[in-house]
Amino acid sequence: MRRQVSFFAASLSSPRRTGALAPSSGMLGRAMARAAGASDPAKILEFGPGTGTVTSKLIEAGAREENLTLVELNPVFAHLLADRFPLARVISGEALAVAEALRQERTMFSSVVSSLPCMNFPHEFRENLLVKSMELLQPGRPLVQFTYSLAPPLPKLPTVRVTRTRRIWANMPPAVVWSYRIRLGSGQGEERGENAG
Ligand SMILES: C[S@@+](CC[C@H](N)C(=O)[O-])C[C@H]1O[C@@H](n2cnc3c(N)ncnc32)[C@H](O)[C@@H]1O
């Protein structure tokens, strides 16, 4: 209940950044975890985890809490996440700025899972999200992004392969989960990936 109330309060004070009136459903969380290949024990980076619905489904699917990095702009949610997932690395900050810091740390991930309300942000933000996520991913591994929109949430790039799920009607509003992966052989991201820790 605390989570629902915090989320509703955030959606009233920052509607564009919060992007919904209520936390994601368990069904959407499970679809995100499946698309991320969350049973893989390697590191997962989550952007915009909010109250942690998707995070909890990543863990249910087999991800280890200590291998999760959660990046959340809203400090109320960041506190809530740190309480709820004490073993995870919770970073209270802006997704693109944190992505750049992680790149400089040379931290690599097996999946990037984003609940950011992308369609509320300009094209440039969405392109940067895609490019910066690809830089942080091991070769062939996915960036997973959901959207309520009919259109794909992120721009097309020739070096990136895109797949999507069917619309999840049980979520409110109904959502589609999109996955983005570097095309192996495209040359991009492979050099860093070989050195991935
Ligand atoms: C649609 S909500 C995520 C809901 C979440 N799946 C849940 O069930 O609670 C989007 C989240 O992205 C966060 N957010 C928005 N812009 C952000 C940014 N630039 N960097 C990091 N987090 C951001 C919001 O604060 C919000 O928690």
The ligand as a Gaussian input file, in Angstrom:
#p B3LYP/6-31G(d) Opt

LIG

0 1
 C        6.613000       4.129000     -15.336000
 S        7.534000       4.489000     -13.867000
 C        8.189000       2.897000     -13.433000
 C        7.208000       2.076000     -12.658000
 C        7.807000       0.838000     -12.040000
 N        7.899000      -0.237000     -13.027000
 C        6.942000       0.410000     -10.863000
 O        6.232000      -0.592000     -10.979000
 O        6.940000       1.116000      -9.848000
 C        8.982000       5.324000     -14.487000
 C       10.079000       5.572000     -13.454000
 O       11.183000       6.182000     -14.106000
 C       11.744000       7.167000     -13.238000
 N       12.474000       8.114000     -14.097000
 C       11.959000       9.018000     -14.979000
 N       12.939000       9.659000     -15.631000
 C       14.116000       9.151000     -15.170000
 C       15.476000       9.386000     -15.491000
 N       15.825000      10.286000     -16.434000
 N       16.425000       8.688000     -14.829000
 C       16.089000       7.755000     -13.900000
 N       14.804000       7.478000     -13.551000
 C       13.830000       8.164000     -14.184000
 C       10.524000       7.758000     -12.543000
 O       10.881000       8.410000     -11.348000
 C        9.670000       6.509000     -12.325000
 O        9.993000       5.890000     -11.114000

